[in-house]
């Protein structure tokens, strides 16, 4: 049973504890350890289940980015503890539709957000390219204005929900200015002529993932999000809402790993005693628990600050970096306690080991978070000296 004492921290209100308890009970009944062989079908089913149960309402940001960040983090942590694909399904509905909530017209919001919230439409966020991941300014996918449409050409890759999404929020260079200032964002329906799934990508933790190709893909100008050339602003505002929740997902994985380690170490017989009787094991358990609490404090500090309307660029980067890196260490330690059983396919700790690795990369790799933190520190220091 995962530790729940953190719900009494001053970051939270009583409604947050009630939300976590209700979701924990629901997830235990409906999605715990569901891992079908058909990942696409499983993901579609999970999106619909989450929508039918009302959980996706929390993933949809309102105008101006109004969202309960602490709630979305608690939901991701809880789902990740039960089922990594359920967490993925929830998160992508939020990330994939976030730009529409923040920058879409009333017509855009009405057309897409209710269906996303009900789990009737699957969303995707298409930013990365083969040569432009964290370096958004290197983007090559282009959109040229042609009367009442834009014509898109280029590729996107590492696109979560690629191949099963009903629509994609796509970022393309429109040329208003050099670098990141000349990018715009568009809603592209999956059945738009000129959009094709160029490749399905298989990764160590099975999720729907694809490379997209745009060939003279015509998109109505009304599907542009925000003003022309504001795409970088759209992308960063969307990521700002959801980056802290990546840390929360890592927390969920780490808490599940600690639970598994505690159960294993108190039951596994070795040399006339159980594994937990060894001081080496006790020291490792202590390290695991401490690193989880440290990451949780950073994560929910960032979530609380954002809910207070404060800037969280540095705090979110710290949380994302610390939570994902420490979760990797916690899960590795848990797997070690299982010995050979830990590397058996589909064992809980084996699944966690595969799930956590991607979190250290997507939505900004650890090294990128370090650059963000240092940049913010230097900016603050320079402003004090000026």
Buried (B, 14 or more C-beta within 10 A) or exposed (E): EBEEEBBEEEBBEEEBBEBBEBBBEBBEEBBBEBEEEEBBEBBBBBBBBBBEBEBBEBBBBEEEBEBBBBBBBBBBBBBBBBBBBBBBBBBBBBBBBBBBBBBBBEEBBEBBBEBBBBBBBBBBBBBBBEEBBBEBEEBEBBBBBEEEBBBBBBBBBBBBBBBBBBBBBBBBBBBBEEEBBBBBBBBBBBEBEBBBBBBEBEEEBBBBBBBBBBBEBBBEEEBBBBEBBBBBBBBEBBBBBBBBBBBBBBBBBBBBBBBBBBBBBEEBEEEEEBBBEBEEBEEBBEBBBEBBBEBBBBBBBBBBBBBEEEEBBBBBBBBBBBBBBBBBBBBBBBBEBBEEEBEEEEBBBBBBBBBBBBBBBEBBBBEBBBEBBEEBEEEEEEEEEE
